[in-house]
Amino acid sequence: MAATLGLSTYRWNNNLKSILLLLIFPFLLLLLLDALVYLFALLVLADRSGQLRRGQFLRFGLDSVTGTHGAYDFACAAALAYWPYVAAGAAAWLIIAYLFNDRMIHRATGATPVGRTDQPRLYGLIETLCISRGLPVPRLYLIETPGMNAYASGIDRRTYSITVTQGLLDGLTDAELDAVLAHELSHIIDRDVRLLIVTILFVGVISFVAQLFWRSLIRMRIRGGAAAVFVLAAAAVGAVGYLLALILRFAISREREYLADAGAVELTKRPEDLISALRKIAGHCEVPHVPSEVRQMFIENPPTVFGFSDLFATHPPLSRRIQRLSELGGLPMPPDMPRLDTPALAANMAELREAMQGLQSQLQSLPRAGPSLRAGPSPAASAATRSGKRGLGPTDVLLIAVGLALGAAIALVFIP
């Protein structure tokens, strides 16, 4: 019962993260663009006192918001004037991604669809697994490469698919291939594949905006010392934006691989087959033509940043995954795999469980606090209203929106 509750909570968290990511996407995009507008106004348009002329506002079709006619005023005016276009662009991108995400992913990996007649061995194994869980058979794709890897993709039953490489088919036995397919099918069952797709599309948009910005800089002719400062400052903002996208990318808990491994064992009842498959995949998983944003979907994706493997890794080390599978099945650890500090790992998992219990208790207390939120205005608020003080202005609304977006991004990092 506890395992079922844990998986249900995990799937609920994945759905919550997907929704939050979709909601904050327009705000983060607007924040990134507005930071660039602020730098442009401060370093290019403003005079030495940091002020802009009214004509410069009118040139871009803007009206002053704070009345200061500074760079911050210009950025706020631009955000309020152009946010519908940013929101429309984000919505259009998400609609396109929803309709064509499968084509985007498979074109990036070079995968081609296969059926029962093309790959009877592959189709027979996945069909048996799906029948055991009462699931429709996902579409199957093949990548012609000697590397040994596989991934699941899709956001709904219309687009769910599992892709394997030719090297994986050639290098694994039927039992080992069955375990790998069960691992990928568990990603679909746990619904974290949907979160992966949303994150990949989000990072892709940030990269697209950065490329578009740099192309615009090349065409612009900014003279004087402000040009170098503006380029450096804009590069810093672009780097921060891309770093934020990476944080959202790594916010997806690496526990998903452990849970998918456990799900594979639940489907096949043979942990030794997945252990054997992972040992064969280790060191032979490279598919170099696939973009890094897509490689995080693979069953194995070793880190490529030297010296920061734990920080930038999208997957836990294979040695840890094999150790957990060995402990799950009561099997001895392979002699060539290093042992881990099991007490320390158990302590970390205990802290994670305590954090989850605290979060659940806080969520359970929210409905009881609901009536107090519907109470009348406070005496201070009533006094402020009677005194004639104004309410929230456009700048306040903008700052609140940005704060909510950043708060949601931070929440994505800390929700397990």
C-alpha positions as CSV (number, residue, x, y, z in Angstrom):
1,M,0.0,0.0,0.0
2,A,2.9,2.4,0.8
3,A,4.5,1.7,-2.6
4,T,1.2,2.4,-4.3
5,L,0.8,5.7,-2.4
6,G,4.3,6.7,-3.2
7,L,3.9,6.1,-6.9
8,S,0.5,8.0,-6.9
9,T,2.2,10.9,-5.2
10,Y,5.1,10.8,-7.7
11,R,2.7,10.8,-10.7
12,W,0.7,13.6,-9.1
13,N,3.9,15.6,-8.6
14,N,4.8,15.0,-12.3
15,N,1.4,16.3,-13.4
16,L,1.8,19.3,-11.1
17,K,5.2,20.2,-12.4
18,S,4.0,19.9,-16.0
19,I,1.2,22.3,-15.3
20,L,3.4,24.8,-13.4
21,L,6.0,24.7,-16.2
22,L,3.3,25.5,-18.8
23,L,1.9,28.3,-16.6
24,I,5.2,30.1,-15.8
25,F,6.6,29.6,-19.4
26,P,5.1,33.0,-20.7
27,F,6.2,34.8,-17.6
28,L,9.8,33.6,-17.7
29,L,10.0,34.4,-21.4
30,L,8.6,37.9,-20.8
31,L,11.1,38.4,-17.9
32,L,14.0,37.4,-20.2
33,L,13.0,39.7,-23.0
34,D,12.3,42.5,-20.6
35,A,15.7,42.3,-19.1
36,L,17.2,42.6,-22.5
37,V,15.0,45.7,-23.2
38,Y,16.1,47.2,-19.9
39,L,19.8,46.8,-20.9
40,F,19.1,48.2,-24.4
41,A,17.4,51.3,-22.9
42,L,20.1,51.8,-20.2
43,L,23.2,51.4,-22.4
44,V,22.0,52.5,-25.8
45,L,19.0,54.9,-25.5
46,A,19.6,56.7,-22.2
47,D,21.8,59.7,-21.7
48,R,24.6,60.0,-19.2
49,S,22.0,60.7,-16.4
50,G,20.2,57.6,-17.2
51,Q,17.1,59.4,-18.6
52,L,15.3,58.9,-21.9
53,R,13.4,61.5,-23.9
54,R,9.7,61.2,-24.4
55,G,10.2,60.9,-28.1
56,Q,12.1,57.7,-27.6
57,F,9.1,56.2,-25.8
58,L,6.8,57.3,-28.7
59,R,9.2,55.9,-31.2
60,F,8.5,52.4,-29.9
61,G,4.9,53.1,-29.3
62,L,5.3,53.2,-25.5
63,D,3.8,55.3,-22.7
64,S,5.6,56.0,-19.5
65,V,4.4,53.9,-16.6
66,T,6.2,55.3,-13.5
67,G,6.7,58.8,-14.9
68,T,10.5,58.7,-14.3
69,H,11.4,58.2,-18.0
70,G,14.3,56.0,-17.1
71,A,15.5,52.6,-18.3
72,Y,13.3,50.8,-15.7
73,D,10.3,52.9,-16.8
74,F,11.0,52.0,-20.5
75,A,11.3,48.2,-19.6
76,C,8.0,48.3,-17.7
77,A,6.3,50.1,-20.5
78,A,7.6,47.6,-23.0
79,A,6.4,44.7,-20.9
80,L,2.9,46.1,-20.5
81,A,2.7,47.0,-24.2
82,Y,4.0,43.8,-25.7
83,W,3.0,41.1,-23.2
84,P,0.1,40.0,-25.3
85,Y,2.4,39.3,-28.2
86,V,4.8,37.3,-25.9
87,A,1.8,35.3,-24.5
88,A,0.5,34.7,-28.0
89,G,3.9,33.5,-29.2
90,A,4.2,31.2,-26.2
91,A,0.7,29.8,-26.7
92,A,1.4,29.3,-30.4
93,W,4.6,27.5,-29.6
94,L,2.9,25.2,-27.1
95,I,0.1,24.4,-29.5
96,I,2.6,23.5,-32.2
97,A,4.6,21.5,-29.7
98,Y,1.4,19.6,-28.6
99,L,0.5,18.8,-32.2
100,F,3.9,17.9,-33.5
101,N,6.1,17.0,-30.5
102,D,6.5,13.4,-31.7
103,R,7.7,14.5,-35.1
104,M,10.1,17.0,-33.5
105,I,11.7,14.5,-31.1
106,H,12.0,11.7,-33.7
107,R,13.4,14.0,-36.3
108,A,16.0,15.2,-33.8
109,T,17.0,11.6,-33.1
110,G,16.7,10.3,-36.7
111,A,14.2,7.6,-35.6
112,T,12.0,5.8,-38.1
113,P,8.8,4.0,-37.4
114,V,8.7,0.2,-37.4
115,G,5.8,-2.3,-37.1
116,R,5.2,-5.9,-36.4
117,T,6.3,-7.0,-39.9
118,D,9.6,-4.9,-39.6
119,Q,10.5,-6.0,-36.1
120,P,8.5,-9.0,-35.0
121,R,10.8,-9.6,-32.0
122,L,10.6,-6.1,-30.7
123,Y,6.8,-5.8,-31.3
124,G,6.1,-9.2,-29.6
125,L,8.0,-8.2,-26.5
126,I,6.3,-4.8,-26.0
127,E,2.9,-6.3,-26.9
128,T,3.3,-8.9,-24.1
129,L,4.2,-6.2,-21.6
130,C,1.3,-4.0,-22.5
131,I,-1.2,-6.9,-22.3
132,S,0.0,-7.6,-18.8
133,R,-0.9,-4.1,-17.7
134,G,-4.0,-3.6,-19.9
135,L,-2.3,-0.8,-21.9
136,P,-2.4,0.1,-25.6
137,V,0.8,-0.7,-27.4
138,P,2.8,2.5,-28.0
139,R,4.3,3.1,-31.4
140,L,7.8,1.8,-32.0
141,Y,10.7,3.6,-33.6
142,L,14.2,2.5,-34.5
143,I,17.5,4.5,-34.7
144,E,20.1,3.1,-37.1
145,T,23.2,3.5,-34.9
146,P,25.6,1.0,-33.1
147,G,25.1,2.8,-29.8
148,M,23.0,1.0,-27.3
149,N,20.2,3.2,-26.0
150,A,16.4,3.6,-25.8
151,Y,13.8,6.3,-24.8
152,A,10.1,6.8,-24.4
153,S,8.4,9.9,-25.6
154,G,4.9,11.4,-26.0
155,I,2.4,13.4,-24.0
156,D,-0.7,11.4,-24.4
157,R,-1.9,8.1,-25.9
158,R,-2.0,9.6,-29.3
159,T,1.8,10.2,-29.2
160,Y,3.2,7.7,-26.8
161,S,6.1,5.8,-28.3
162,I,9.2,3.8,-27.5
163,T,12.4,4.1,-29.5
164,V,15.4,1.7,-29.5
165,T,18.7,1.7,-31.3
166,Q,19.9,-1.0,-33.7
167,G,22.9,-1.5,-31.4
168,L,20.5,-2.3,-28.5
169,L,18.6,-4.9,-30.6
170,D,21.9,-6.5,-31.7
171,G,23.6,-6.5,-28.3
172,L,20.8,-7.7,-25.9
173,T,19.1,-11.0,-25.4
174,D,15.3,-11.2,-25.4
175,A,15.2,-11.2,-21.6
176,E,17.4,-8.1,-21.4
177,L,15.6,-6.3,-24.2
178,D,12.3,-7.1,-22.4
179,A,13.7,-5.5,-19.3
180,V,14.7,-2.3,-21.1
181,L,11.3,-2.1,-22.8
182,A,9.7,-2.5,-19.4
183,H,11.8,0.4,-18.1
184,E,10.6,2.7,-20.9
185,L,7.0,1.6,-20.5
186,S,7.3,2.5,-16.8
187,H,8.2,6.0,-17.8
188,I,4.9,6.2,-19.8
189,I,2.9,4.7,-16.9
190,D,4.5,7.1,-14.4
191,R,3.8,10.1,-16.8
192,D,7.2,11.6,-16.3
193,V,7.8,11.3,-20.0
194,R,5.2,14.1,-20.4
195,L,7.2,16.3,-18.1
196,L,10.4,15.6,-20.0
197,I,8.8,16.6,-23.3
198,V,7.5,19.9,-21.8
199,T,11.0,20.7,-20.4
200,I,12.8,19.9,-23.6
201,L,10.4,22.2,-25.5
202,F,10.9,24.9,-22.9
203,V,14.7,24.8,-23.2
204,G,14.4,24.8,-26.9
205,V,12.5,28.0,-26.9
206,I,15.1,29.7,-24.7
207,S,17.8,28.6,-27.1
208,F,15.8,29.9,-30.0
209,V,15.3,33.3,-28.4
210,A,19.1,33.5,-27.6
211,Q,20.0,32.7,-31.2
212,L,17.4,35.2,-32.5
213,F,18.8,37.9,-30.2
214,W,22.4,37.3,-31.3
215,R,21.4,37.5,-34.9
216,S,19.7,40.8,-34.2
217,L,22.8,42.1,-32.5
218,I,24.9,41.3,-35.6
219,R,22.6,43.3,-37.8
220,M,22.4,46.3,-35.4
221,R,25.0,49.1,-35.7
222,I,25.7,50.3,-32.1
223,R,28.5,52.7,-32.0
224,G,30.6,54.0,-29.1
225,G,31.7,52.4,-25.9
226,A,28.2,51.4,-25.0
227,A,28.2,48.7,-27.7
228,A,30.7,46.5,-26.0
229,V,29.1,47.0,-22.6
230,F,25.6,46.2,-24.0
231,V,26.9,43.0,-25.7
232,L,28.6,41.8,-22.6
233,A,25.5,42.6,-20.4
234,A,23.1,41.0,-22.9
235,A,25.3,37.9,-23.0
236,A,25.1,37.7,-19.2
237,V,21.3,38.0,-19.3
238,G,21.1,35.4,-22.0
239,A,23.4,33.1,-19.9
240,V,21.1,33.6,-16.9
241,G,18.1,32.8,-19.0
242,Y,19.7,29.6,-20.3
243,L,20.9,28.7,-16.8
244,L,17.3,29.1,-15.6
245,A,16.1,26.8,-18.3
246,L,18.8,24.2,-17.2
247,I,17.6,24.5,-13.6
248,L,14.1,23.7,-14.8
249,R,15.5,20.8,-16.8
250,F,17.4,19.4,-13.8
251,A,14.4,20.0,-11.5
252,I,13.0,16.8,-12.9
253,S,13.9,14.5,-10.1
254,R,16.6,11.9,-11.0
255,E,14.5,9.5,-8.9
256,R,12.5,8.9,-12.1
257,E,15.2,6.5,-13.3
258,Y,15.1,4.6,-10.0
259,L,11.3,4.3,-10.1
260,A,11.4,3.3,-13.8
261,D,13.9,0.6,-12.9
262,A,11.6,-0.6,-10.1
263,G,8.7,-0.5,-12.5
264,A,10.6,-2.7,-14.9
265,V,11.2,-5.2,-12.2
266,E,7.5,-5.1,-11.3
267,L,6.6,-5.9,-14.9
268,T,9.2,-8.6,-15.6
269,K,9.8,-10.0,-12.1
270,R,13.5,-10.4,-13.1
271,P,15.8,-7.7,-11.8
272,E,18.9,-9.6,-13.0
273,D,17.8,-9.1,-16.6
274,L,17.8,-5.3,-16.2
275,I,21.1,-5.4,-14.3
276,S,22.7,-7.4,-17.2
277,A,21.2,-4.9,-19.8
278,L,22.5,-1.9,-17.9
279,R,26.0,-3.4,-17.6
280,K,26.1,-4.0,-21.4
281,I,24.8,-0.5,-22.1
282,A,27.5,1.1,-19.9
283,G,30.2,2.6,-22.1
284,H,28.3,1.8,-25.3
285,C,25.4,4.3,-25.1
286,E,26.7,7.2,-27.2
287,V,24.4,8.5,-29.9
288,P,26.4,11.6,-30.8
289,H,24.0,13.0,-33.4
290,V,21.2,13.5,-30.9
291,P,20.9,17.0,-29.2
292,S,21.8,17.1,-25.5
293,E,18.3,18.3,-24.7
294,V,16.9,15.1,-26.1
295,R,19.6,12.8,-24.7
296,Q,18.1,13.2,-21.2
297,M,15.3,11.0,-22.3
298,F,17.6,8.0,-22.9
299,I,17.8,5.1,-20.5
300,E,21.5,6.1,-20.0
301,N,23.0,9.6,-20.5
302,P,26.4,9.9,-18.9
303,P,27.4,13.5,-18.0
304,T,29.7,15.4,-20.4
305,V,30.8,18.3,-18.1
306,F,34.2,17.5,-16.6
307,G,34.4,17.9,-12.8
308,F,30.7,18.5,-12.3
309,S,29.2,15.1,-13.1
310,D,26.9,15.1,-10.1
311,L,25.7,18.7,-10.7
312,F,24.9,18.4,-14.4
313,A,23.9,14.7,-14.6
314,T,20.4,14.0,-15.7
315,H,20.7,10.3,-14.7
316,P,22.1,8.7,-11.5
317,P,25.3,6.7,-12.0
318,L,24.8,3.2,-13.3
319,S,26.6,1.8,-10.3
320,R,23.9,3.2,-8.0
321,R,21.1,2.0,-10.2
322,I,22.6,-1.5,-10.3
323,Q,23.1,-1.5,-6.5
324,R,19.5,-0.6,-5.9
325,L,18.3,-3.3,-8.3
326,S,20.5,-5.8,-6.6
327,E,19.1,-4.9,-3.2
328,L,15.6,-4.9,-4.6
329,G,16.0,-8.5,-5.9
330,G,18.2,-9.7,-3.1
331,L,21.0,-10.3,-5.5
332,P,24.8,-10.0,-4.8
333,M,26.4,-6.9,-6.2
334,P,28.4,-7.6,-9.4
335,P,32.1,-7.8,-8.4
336,D,33.3,-5.1,-10.9
337,M,30.8,-2.5,-9.7
338,P,31.8,-0.3,-6.8
339,R,29.8,-0.4,-3.6
340,L,28.1,2.7,-2.3
341,D,27.7,4.0,1.2
342,T,24.3,2.4,1.9
343,P,23.8,4.1,5.4
344,A,24.4,7.5,3.9
345,L,22.0,6.7,1.1
346,A,19.4,5.5,3.5
347,A,19.8,8.7,5.6
348,N,19.2,10.8,2.5
349,M,16.1,8.9,1.6
350,A,14.8,9.3,5.2
351,E,15.3,13.0,4.9
352,L,13.4,13.0,1.6
353,R,10.5,11.1,3.1
354,E,10.3,13.5,6.1
355,A,10.2,16.4,3.7
356,M,7.4,14.8,1.7
357,Q,5.5,14.1,4.9
358,G,5.8,17.7,5.9
359,L,4.7,18.9,2.5
360,Q,1.7,16.6,2.6
361,S,0.7,17.8,6.1
362,Q,0.9,21.4,4.9
363,L,-1.3,20.6,1.9
364,Q,-3.8,18.9,4.1
365,S,-4.0,22.0,6.3
366,L,-4.8,24.3,3.4
367,P,-8.6,23.5,3.2
368,R,-9.0,24.3,6.8
369,A,-7.5,27.7,6.3
370,G,-9.8,28.5,3.4
371,P,-12.6,30.3,5.3
372,S,-10.1,32.8,6.8
373,L,-9.2,33.9,3.3
374,R,-12.8,34.9,2.6
375,A,-12.9,37.2,5.6
376,G,-13.6,40.9,5.2
377,P,-10.8,43.4,4.6
378,S,-8.5,44.2,7.5
379,P,-8.9,47.5,9.4
380,A,-5.6,48.7,7.8
381,A,-6.8,48.0,4.3
382,S,-10.1,49.8,5.1
383,A,-8.3,52.8,6.4
384,A,-6.1,52.9,3.3
385,T,-9.2,52.8,1.1
386,R,-10.8,55.6,3.1
387,S,-7.7,57.7,2.9
388,G,-7.8,57.6,-0.9
389,K,-4.5,55.7,-1.5
390,R,-4.3,54.1,-4.9
391,G,-4.4,50.4,-5.5
392,L,-2.0,48.3,-7.4
393,G,-0.5,50.0,-10.4
394,P,0.8,48.4,-13.6
395,T,4.4,48.2,-12.2
396,D,3.1,46.5,-9.1
397,V,1.2,44.0,-11.2
398,L,4.3,43.3,-13.3
399,L,6.5,42.8,-10.2
400,I,4.0,40.4,-8.7
401,A,3.8,38.4,-11.9
402,V,7.5,38.2,-12.1
403,G,7.7,37.2,-8.4
404,L,5.1,34.5,-8.9
405,A,7.0,33.1,-12.0
406,L,10.3,32.9,-10.1
407,G,8.5,31.4,-7.1
408,A,7.0,28.7,-9.3
409,A,10.4,28.0,-10.9
410,I,11.9,27.6,-7.4
411,A,9.1,25.3,-6.4
412,L,9.8,23.1,-9.4
413,V,13.3,22.6,-8.1
414,F,12.3,21.6,-4.6
415,I,9.2,19.5,-5.3
416,P,10.5,15.9,-5.3
